[in-house]
């Protein structure tokens, strides 16, 4: 086994897996196995309000049905809240975070006032709360819900120019103005995806982050956090996505057909996986452009 190669599949247990998840898990699994490396399974269950034990059970059953095996025990993000909190405090001590009191309504109104450039999480945040007086922000925080955002411009000044490498897309240069100040600690959960996944990939020794092209833009944020927190930078491999007949990616929110339906109907998971490997997709399903 080549222990220098480590990839992972990291689904969220807030719904049932669909064909797009099967494809993503297969690409990451095969990437590691073909290189003699290790393949890890991490359950991203930081959102306690949406994560469900029955969805975790379904994820494990679906992957086993497909014939995808992982190395070691299943990893759960919910076991790591202390490490996330420690990283948040470190970023605060570095003066990289600021409180944000903006509501979804106020942000939607700002978007309606004029077109906004797109960032990793949608329209780039306008920085409304970035220049709030710290004392005033602390006082408001006593009674008002707030998130914590990363001051990206300040962070780039500290780190200097940054880049990262993708095996499909080549070398990528980070442009801070395209990112916006992303949320690091949401109002309703202990940590945001960006910080959790960055810390976890470092902790789990991930050498190659193999994931869909829909997360390509997020990698700039992850690379910035790696630099701030002195974490290693893996190589990336962002693969195409499975699209439905309308050209939209398969997703839980669009009620894409679940693997559990196929599994309980008696469909062969092994045969399905072989079809995915051969790019033999069901009618109406296609692969996004390279």
N, C-alpha and C positions, 0 to 999 in steps of 0.2 A: 504493500500500500504506500502510495506517495502522500505522506502526511503534510506536504507543503501545499497541497491543493485541497481546499475546503470550500464547499458551496452550501447553500441552504434554501429551504422553502419555508416561507413565513406567513401563513394565512391568518386572518382574523376570524375568530369564532362568533361572528355576528350574523351569520347566515349559512346557507348550505353551499358547498363548492359546486361550480358548474364546469362546463367543458374548457373554458378559458383557464381556470385554475389547474385542471388536469394537464393542459398544454404547458403552463408555466412550471408546474412541478416536474414534469417530464424533462423539459429542457435543462433545468438546474440539476436534476438527478443524473441525466445522461452526461452532462458536462463534467461532473465530478467523476463518475464511474469510468468514462472513456479515458480519463487521465490518471486512473488509479488512485483517485483521491477520496475524500470523505464527504458524505452528504448528511446534513443535519436538518432536523425538523424543529422549528420554533413557532409556538403559538403566540400570536401577538394579541394578548387579552388585556391590554391596559385600560380599555374602555369598559369598566365594570357595569355600566348601564345597558350595554348592548351585547356583551359577551354572554354566552349561554353554555352550560356543561353539555347539553345535548348536541350542540354544534361541534364541540370538541370531539365528542364520540363519533359523530358523523365524519369529521375530517379524517380521523384515524382509520375508520372503516373504509372510506372511499380510497385512501392511498393504498391500503392493504389489498383492496379489491383490484386496483390497477396493477398491483405487483411492484409498487415502488417501495423500497426499503430504505431506512435511514440508520445512521450509526449513533450509538449511545442512546441515552434517555431523551424523551421529548423535553424540550426547553419551554418554559412558560415565562413570559414577560412579567406576569403578576408576582413572581418571586423576586423581582429585582427593583422594586420601588425605592428601596433605600439608596441604591447606586444612582438612580435617576435623580433623586432629591439632592444627593451630594454634588452631582454635576451641575444642577441648577444653582446651588449655592456658590459653586466655584465661578460660574458665569456672572452671577450677581456681584461677587467680590471683584471681578475684573471690570465691572461697570459695562457689561455687554447687554444687559437686559433692562427693559423699562416696562412699567405698568401701562396697560391699555384698557380704557373704559368704554371703547366703542362697542355699540350693539350691532346686531345684524341689520336692524332697521336703518341705523345711521349710515352704515357702510353701503347698504343697498341704495340709499338716497344719493350718496356720493357717486356711486357708479352710474345712476340714472342721470346725474348732472352732466356727464360727458364720458366718452370712451376711455377706458383704463387699459394700460398694457397688461398682458397676461404674465403671471409668475407661476411658481411651482404649485401654489394653492389657489389659483384663480386670479382675479384682478389684483394687481400689485397694490399693497396697502399704501395709502396716501401719507402716512406718517403723522396723523392727527395728534396722537398723544406723545410723540417722541420728545417734544420740547416743553411738556408740562413741568412746572416747578416741582422738584422732588418732594418738598415739604407739603405742597398742596396735594400731590398724588398720594402721599402716605396718609394724609387726612381723609381723602376720599375713599381710600381703600378700607377704611374702618366700616363703611356702610354700603359701599358699592361693589358689586362683583367685578372682577377684572382678570385679564390674562396677562402674561408676561411675553413680550416680544423681543426678538434679537435685533439689536441695532446693527444692521448689516454693514452700513458705511463705516461705522466705528470699528467693527470687527475686521474689515478689510484693511483699514489703516494699520491695525495691530499686526495682522498676519503677513501683509504684503501680497504681491500677486500670487495666485494659486492656479493650479491646473490638475486635471485627472485624466486617466486613460481608459477608453472603452475599446474592447477588442473588435467591435463592429464599426464604430464610428470614429475611432482614432483619438488623438489628443484634444482635450477640451479646455478652453481658457474661461475662467470665471469672470463674469461681468456683473458687478454688484448692482448696477442700476436695473437689471432685469429681474432681480429677486424680490425686492420689497422686504419689509421687516416681518418675517414669518413668526408665527406663534410658537413659542417653546413650551409654555405651560398654559393650556386652555383654562377657561373659567370653570369647567365642570369635570376635568380629569387631571390626574397628577402630572402628566407629561404628554407632550405631543409626539406624534409619530417620528418626526425628524430627529429629535434628540434620542429617543429610545432606540431606534434602529441603528443609529450611528454608534451608540455605546454598546449595543448588543453584538454588532458585527465585529467590533474590536475584541470584546470579551470572549466571543466564541471562536476567535481566530480565523474568521472568514477571509480567505485569500482572494476569492472571486465572487463578487456580488452579481448573481445571475437573476435578472428580473425583467419585467416588461418595459417596453418603450414609454408607457404612460408615466413611469417614474424617472425618466431621463432627466427632466428639468430639476427634479428634487436633489439630484446628486451634487449640484453646486452648493446647496445648503449643507449637505452632509460633509462635503470636503472642507467647507469653512469651519464646521464644528470640530472636525478631526484636527485641524490646525490649531484651533483655540485650546483644545483639551489635550493636546500632545498624543493623539491617537494615530495608529498606523493607517495608511490609505490602501485599501485593496484595489485590485484591478476590477473593472466593471465589464459586464456583458449584458447589454439591454437588447432583448429579443423582440421580434414583431408580436402583435396581438391578434387574437382571434376576433373577427368582426361578425356581426349578424347581418341579415339581409338589407338592413338600412344603412350599413356602413359604420354603425356604432360598436364599440367594444362590448363584449359580453360582460355583464355585471350583475351583482345581486340586486341592485336598485332597479334594474330593468327586468327583474324576474326571469333571468335566463334559466333555461332548464337545468335542474340540479343533477349531479352525479348519482345521488341517492335514489332518485326515481329510476334511473337506468339500472342501478345495482339491484334494487328490490324487484324490478321487473324481470330479472334473470339474464340481463345482458352480460356478456363476458367482458370483464375489465381488461383482461390481457389482450383480447382482440381489439378493443377500443384503443388501447395504447399503441398497438402496432399500426393502426390506421392513422393515428396522430403523427407517429414517427414518419410515416410515408406521405404525410400531408394529404391524406385522403379524408377530407372533412365532410360532415353531413351537408345535405342540400341547404343552401342559404348561409352557410358558414364559410368565411374566407380568411386569409391571412393578410394583415396590414402590409403596406409597402415596405420594402427594405430601406 
